[in-house]
Amino acid sequence: MNAAMIEQVEAFPDTTITLSNGKKIVVQESMESVQQLTTAFYRRIGLIGLSAKEGDE
């Protein structure tokens, strides 16, 4: 999944990702895990500086 397409992540209690095109995807990962994976992706491609502290978005 392209992390840049993620518009919203919610827990209903299942984790549901809403994409920018309006599609919704239910995933097994927790909301926190999706957030961590997305942040790691943004760091890898340089959209978030490597000096940012954990928890900073």
C-alpha positions in Angstrom: 0.0 0.0 0.0 1.3 3.5 -0.8 1.5 5.3 2.5 1.1 8.6 0.7 -2.4 7.7 -0.2 -3.5 7.3 3.5 -5.9 10.0 4.5 -7.2 8.5 7.8 -6.6 5.6 10.1 -9.3 4.6 12.6 -10.0 1.7 15.0 -13.7 0.5 15.0 -12.3 -1.8 16.8 -10.7 -3.2 13.5 -8.1 -0.9 12.1 -9.6 0.8 9.0 -7.5 2.8 6.6 -9.3 5.4 4.4 -7.4 6.3 1.3 -7.4 9.6 -0.5 -9.6 8.1 -3.2 -12.3 7.2 -0.6 -11.6 3.5 -0.5 -11.5 1.9 2.9 -9.3 -1.1 3.8 -9.4 -3.1 7.0 -6.0 -4.4 8.1 -4.8 -6.7 10.9 -2.2 -4.3 12.2 -3.1 -2.0 15.1 -3.6 1.7 14.5 -0.3 2.4 16.3 1.6 -0.1 14.1 0.2 1.6 10.9 1.3 4.9 12.3 4.8 3.6 13.0 5.1 2.0 9.6 3.9 5.2 7.9 6.4 7.3 9.8 9.2 4.9 9.0 8.3 5.1 5.3 8.3 8.9 5.4 11.7 9.0 7.1 13.1 6.5 4.5 12.1 8.8 1.6 13.1 11.9 3.4 9.8 13.6 4.1 10.5 13.5 7.9 13.9 14.4 9.1 16.0 11.8 10.8 16.6 14.1 13.7 12.8 14.0 14.6 12.2 12.4 18.0 10.1 9.3 18.3 6.4 10.4 18.6 7.0 13.6 16.5 5.0 13.5 13.3 
